[in-house]
Amino acid sequence: MRAADIPIDQEGALGLCRLLLRISQSSDTPTPPTPVAAEKTTPTLWERFDRWMAGLRQRDRERYLSQSQDIFDLEARIRALERRPYY
């Protein structure tokens, strides 16, 4: 079990940068509440690029795991990915 779960794997490096920017913006000045209609905007270029990169990374991981010979090999590969997320 890991000591700390860092959300880098799920969102990617750009997602982490976006999260840090949101935190820094929220701590500087208070933002007014946004209306519900504003939440349904189209994703920005960076968000689409981040989703595309996350999809590529997910496909690479699935391809790596699908090459396992048996359940023991699969479990060893999963443990290796948990220890070192970027293979």
C-alpha angles and dihedrals in degrees: 000000000000122000094222130017110219114193094222093109095055100046105019130229094299090053090054091050090049090050091050091049091051091050093049092047093048093050094050101053131003112249122217117242113273121232119246092249091060091060092064096066122132116267117264124245091260092050092050091047091049092051090048092051091047089052091051091049091048092050091050091052093047091049090050092050093046090060092067116119100213142353093278092054090047092052091048091052092048091051090049091053091049091053095043112022095190111060 
